[in-house]
Amino acid sequence: MIRAVLAALLLLSATAAADDEPRIVEYASYEELLGLYAGLGYTMDAWRAGERAVPRVVLAHVPERWRGGVSDEIGTALKKELFFRVLAPLALIVNEAIAA
């Protein structure tokens, strides 16, 4: 069965060495993406507890069904949480590239 996919390109986790190879991980839902973040310790609870490590995870694709279905089914607070968790690694990656 072909699934609609949220593809996350895991560049580097917060504990990975700089020479680690990127890997591509596919997810069928935002819940699975949140599970990836939880497995990396990148959760709201961890952030509130003072853990500021941000894994270098890049969301490579957002399926079309997000706009027409999923985004209507979830609340604004969860949308904001997903938005900031997706954008924080991108901002850090760009900042690190500029600083290098």
Secondary structure, DSSP 8 states (H G I E B T S, - for coil): -----EEEEEEE-TTS-TT---EEEEESSHHHHHHHHHHTT-SHHHHHTT-----EEEEEE--THIIIIIHHHS-HHHHHHHHHHHHHHHHHHHHHHHH-
